């Protein structure tokens, strides 16, 4: 679903004739729906008395969101607001399932096999996303050659819908050995106080500000590649795939070495690496240069995100993690929306052409540099013995996969080395 469907949503918007700014924003603004709907998950689980039922409902709704996209592809035109609405339901249902699934999967997988299980699961999901990404790019080029580009999108979305529907059915067949239990939820005042005071609040503030700086540019790489650089879908797939594969490979390497250097040092190195990435797109439009840049970007993002998650669970008390992570996800999606709207405003301020993209990419790197100074307020850090399970919930053209932690995997008693491939790669 992610590789063959979601990854090509912005490209689909462009193919429908939606403007380049709006096509970029369709991959970020709808995330707000997910950030808000995930807040309803605890109440929904309590009302249903089952995590599984809520997850299956959300997965089914997410599968159904591809049906209107198929209809739009077959009709050949769509109102911009309708594409945004469908994308909002897609992201809302997907992110709303996340907290319940994370808690549920911890009761399904015995602790003694959890590391190996998630390592195997990681490889399977990565292969699935990569096959979808590569197959989708090649297929769209063929359909474009046959002058049936939108019909090609309809076929891809049908495959994506079938994939998620199968996923929902398989989820429904799983057991639910433990009833949902109440977790400590922090009040709004307490969460805001944490953001103003304390190391955990400063750290979360840094992450949110960096997200805002990054999304000044990140939504607009797809229209830049497909419209300004006039890449084929296969060429676009190659650049996106390069960042994705580099992130997979380097997560495994950094996961095995992160404990030795400590998460804060790893975060500083990763931050230094992602600061110049967007402005480096201004150096050359040579495809092989951009391919190397994407591999560098994927590697630096893997370091940054692994260190960020390690620090998150080092700094925050265990019984408050779900509450703070949920609030962080909401604030982070707000930061994503703010950054992407600002980037869209900058892009729209320039006449059609490459100048607007250059301004957006340069502004993003400049903002990242300023936000990077916030790292100086964070302490030196220590080596961690938290093993890490991450799952991929999406793909971004400039940074590889969008990662989220699986909460039950964040437990003391393991080490990054012991977790093997499951420690440093998305699930």
Residue pairs with C-beta under 8 A, 6 or more apart in sequence:
1 62
1 63
1 132
1 160
1 161
1 163
1 164
1 167
2 128
2 129
2 132
2 392
2 393
2 394
2 395
3 128
3 129
3 130
3 131
3 132
3 133
3 134
3 135
3 136
3 395
4 132
4 133
4 135
4 136
4 156
4 159
4 160
4 163
5 66
5 132
5 156
5 157
5 159
5 160
5 161
5 163
6 90
6 160
6 394
6 395
7 132
7 133
7 136
7 240
7 394
7 395
8 136
8 140
8 153
8 156
9 26
9 27
9 69
9 87
10 23
10 24
10 26
10 27
10 219
10 222
10 223
11 23
11 140
11 222
11 226
11 233
11 236
12 69
12 73
12 153
12 157
13 22
13 23
13 26
13 83
14 20
14 23
14 222
14 223
14 226
14 227
15 149
15 150
15 153
16 72
16 76
16 77
16 78
16 83
16 150
17 77
18 26
18 78
18 80
18 83
19 80
20 220
20 223
20 227
20 347
21 220
21 223
21 344
21 347
21 348
22 80
22 344
23 222
23 223
24 219
24 220
24 222
24 223
24 340
24 343
24 344
24 347
25 84
25 219
25 340
25 341
25 344
26 83
26 84
26 87
27 87
27 219
27 222
27 396
28 215
28 218
28 219
28 336
28 337
28 339
28 340
29 84
29 88
29 337
29 340
29 341
30 84
30 87
30 88
30 90
30 91
30 92
31 91
31 95
31 333
31 336
31 337
32 88
32 333
32 334
32 336
32 337
33 88
33 89
33 91
33 92
33 95
34 91
34 92
34 94
34 95
34 96
34 329
34 333
35 95
35 329
35 330
35 331
35 332
35 333
35 334
36 92
36 330
37 92
37 93
37 95
37 96
38 95
38 96
38 98
38 99
38 326
38 329
38 330
39 326
39 330
40 96
41 54
41 96
41 97
41 98
41 99
41 100
41 326
42 99
42 183
42 185
44 54
44 96
44 100
45 51
45 54
45 100
45 180
46 180
48 54
49 179
49 180
50 176
50 179
50 180
51 100
51 101
51 103
51 104
51 176
51 180
52 104
52 171
52 172
52 174
52 176
54 96
54 97
54 100
55 97
55 100
55 101
55 104
55 171
56 168
56 171
56 172
58 93
58 94
58 96
58 97
58 100
59 93
59 97
59 164
59 167
59 168
59 171
60 165
60 168
61 89
61 93
62 90
62 93
62 94
62 97
62 164
63 161
63 164
63 165
63 167
63 168
64 161
65 86
65 89
65 90
65 93
66 90
66 157
66 158
66 160
66 161
66 164
67 161
68 82
68 86
69 86
69 153
69 157
70 154
70 157
70 158
70 161
72 78
72 82
72 83
72 86
73 150
73 151
73 153
73 154
73 157
74 150
74 151
74 154
76 150
94 393
95 329
95 393
98 393
98 404
99 322
99 326
99 407
102 405
102 406
102 407
102 408
103 180
103 322
103 407
103 408
104 176
105 406
105 408
106 406
106 407
106 408
106 409
107 176
107 177
107 178
107 408
108 174
108 175
108 177
109 117
109 118
114 389
114 408
114 409
115 387
115 414
115 418
115 419
115 420
115 422
115 423
116 420
116 422
117 422
118 389
118 406
118 409
118 422
118 427
119 419
119 420
119 421
119 422
119 425
121 422
121 427
122 421
122 422
122 425
122 426
122 427
123 421
123 425
125 391
125 392
125 426
125 427
126 248
126 392
126 425
126 426
129 244
129 392
129 395
129 401
130 241
130 244
130 245
132 159
132 160
132 163
133 237
133 240
133 241
133 244
133 395
134 237
134 241
136 156
136 233
136 237
137 233
137 234
137 236
137 237
137 238
137 241
138 233
138 234
138 237
139 152
139 155
139 156
140 149
140 152
140 153
140 156
140 233
141 232
141 233
141 234
142 152
143 149
143 151
143 152
143 153
143 155
144 152
144 232
144 233
183 319
183 322
183 323
184 319
184 320
184 323
185 322
185 323
186 194
186 320
186 323
186 324
186 327
191 323
191 324
191 327
193 201
194 200
194 201
194 204
194 324
195 201
195 204
195 205
199 315
199 378
199 379
200 315
200 316
200 324
202 374
202 377
202 378
203 311
203 312
203 315
203 378
204 312
204 324
204 328
204 331
205 374
206 371
206 374
206 375
206 377
206 378
207 308
207 328
207 332
208 328
208 331
208 332
208 335
209 335
209 371
209 374
210 271
210 368
210 371
210 372
211 332
211 335
211 336
211 339
212 335
212 336
212 338
212 339
212 367
212 371
213 339
213 364
213 367
213 368
213 370
213 371
214 274
214 278
214 339
214 364
214 368
214 399
215 335
215 336
215 338
215 339
215 340
215 343
216 339
216 340
216 342
216 343
216 346
216 360
216 363
216 364
216 367
217 278
217 343
217 360
217 361
217 363
217 364
217 365
217 398
218 278
218 340
218 364
218 396
218 397
218 398
218 399
219 340
219 343
219 344
220 343
220 344
220 347
220 357
220 360
221 281
221 397
221 398
222 236
222 397
224 281
224 357
225 231
225 235
225 236
225 239
225 397
226 233
226 236
228 353
228 354
228 357
229 285
231 239
231 287
235 287
236 397
238 291
239 287
239 290
239 291
239 294
239 397
240 294
240 395
240 397
242 291
242 294
242 295
242 298
243 294
243 295
243 297
243 298
243 301
243 396
243 397
243 398
243 399
243 400
244 298
244 395
244 400
244 401
245 295
245 298
245 400
246 294
246 295
246 296
246 297
246 298
246 299
246 302
246 400
247 298
247 299
247 301
247 302
247 399
247 400
247 401
247 426
248 302
248 400
248 401
248 425
248 426
249 299
250 298
250 299
250 302
250 303
251 302
251 306
251 390
251 424
251 425
251 426
252 421
252 424
252 425
253 424
254 266
254 302
254 303
254 306
254 424
255 306
255 388
255 416
255 419
255 421
255 423
255 424
255 425
256 416
256 417
256 423
256 424
257 416
258 266
258 306
258 307
258 310
258 384
258 416
258 424
259 383
259 384
259 385
259 415
259 416
259 417
260 383
261 383
262 380
262 381
262 382
262 383
262 384
263 307
263 310
263 311
263 314
263 381
263 384
264 307
264 311
264 378
264 379
264 380
264 381
265 381
266 303
266 306
266 307
266 310
267 303
267 304
267 307
267 308
267 311
267 375
267 378
268 375
269 303
270 300
270 301
270 302
270 303
270 304
270 305
270 306
270 307
271 304
271 368
271 372
271 375
272 372
273 296
273 299
273 300
273 303
273 304
274 297
274 300
274 301
274 304
274 368
274 399
275 365
275 368
275 369
275 372
276 365
277 293
277 296
277 297
277 300
277 365
277 398
278 360
278 361
278 362
278 364
278 365
278 368
278 398
279 361
279 362
279 364
279 365
279 366
280 293
281 290
281 293
281 361
282 358
282 361
282 362
283 289
284 290
294 398
297 398
297 399
297 400
298 399
298 400
301 399
301 400
302 400
302 424
305 390
305 403
306 388
306 390
306 424
309 388
309 390
309 403
309 405
310 384
310 386
310 388
310 416
311 381
312 321
312 325
312 328
312 405
313 321
313 386
313 405
313 410
314 381
314 382
314 384
314 386
316 324
321 407
321 410
322 407
325 405
325 407
343 360
343 363
343 364
346 356
346 359
346 360
346 363
347 356
347 357
347 359
347 360
348 356
349 356
349 359
350 356
350 359
384 416
385 412
385 413
385 414
385 415
385 416
386 410
386 411
386 412
386 414
386 416
387 409
387 410
387 411
387 414
387 415
387 416
387 418
387 419
387 422
387 423
388 405
388 409
388 410
388 416
388 419
388 422
388 423
388 424
389 405
389 406
389 408
389 409
389 410
389 419
389 422
389 423
389 427
390 403
390 404
390 405
390 406
390 424
390 425
390 426
390 427
391 403
391 404
391 405
391 406
391 426
391 427
392 401
392 402
392 403
392 426
392 427
393 402
393 403
393 404
394 401
394 402
395 401
395 402
396 402
401 426
403 426
406 427
409 422
416 423
416 424
417 423
